[in-house]
Amino acid sequence: MNIVSDEVFRWFLTLAVGVVAGIWFVLDTRALFRTRGQLATPHLHDRRFGYMMGMLIGAVGVIGALRYQHVF
């Protein structure tokens, strides 16, 4: 016995992953732009690298959610 149909479950998972990944992408993009113009130190380079990896993870999540629903 299912609580919801398979289609509703797929859409719920797609929206949950897509929204979390989209928010992650936006927050890391905003944080990366905030570091522009600051004095370049090894600590700042590590933060920028982390923000770029967060953006990549967010983009993969959004693209994966869209591909799961056959948008591309």
C-alpha positions in Angstrom: 0.0 0.0 0.0 1.4 3.4 -1.0 0.7 6.6 0.7 1.3 8.6 -2.5 1.5 7.5 -6.1 4.9 6.9 -7.8 4.5 10.1 -9.9 3.9 12.3 -6.8 6.9 10.7 -5.1 9.1 11.3 -8.1 8.0 15.0 -8.3 8.5 15.4 -4.5 12.1 14.1 -4.7 12.8 16.2 -7.8 11.6 19.4 -6.2 13.3 18.7 -2.9 16.7 18.0 -4.5 16.3 20.8 -7.1 15.4 23.4 -4.4 18.2 22.4 -2.0 20.8 22.3 -4.8 19.5 25.6 -6.2 19.8 27.3 -2.9 23.2 25.8 -2.3 24.4 27.2 -5.7 23.0 30.7 -5.1 24.5 30.9 -1.6 28.0 29.8 -2.7 27.9 32.1 -5.8 27.0 35.0 -3.6 29.8 34.1 -1.1 32.3 33.8 -3.9 31.4 37.2 -5.3 31.8 38.7 -1.8 35.4 37.6 -1.7 36.3 39.6 -4.8 38.7 42.4 -4.1 40.0 41.0 -0.8 43.7 40.5 -0.2 44.8 37.1 -1.6 45.9 34.8 1.2 46.1 31.0 1.3 43.1 31.0 3.6 41.1 33.0 1.1 42.1 30.7 -1.8 40.8 27.8 0.2 37.5 29.5 0.8 37.2 30.4 -2.9 37.9 26.8 -3.9 35.3 25.6 -1.4 32.7 28.0 -2.8 33.5 26.9 -6.4 33.1 23.2 -5.4 29.8 24.1 -3.7 28.6 25.8 -6.9 29.6 22.7 -8.9 27.7 20.4 -6.5 24.7 22.7 -6.7 24.8 22.8 -10.5 25.1 19.0 -10.7 22.1 18.7 -8.3 19.9 21.0 -10.4 20.9 19.5 -13.7 20.4 16.0 -12.3 16.9 16.8 -11.0 16.0 18.3 -14.4 17.4 15.3 -16.3 15.5 12.9 -14.0 12.3 14.6 -15.2 13.4 14.4 -18.8 13.6 18.2 -19.2 16.9 17.8 -21.2 
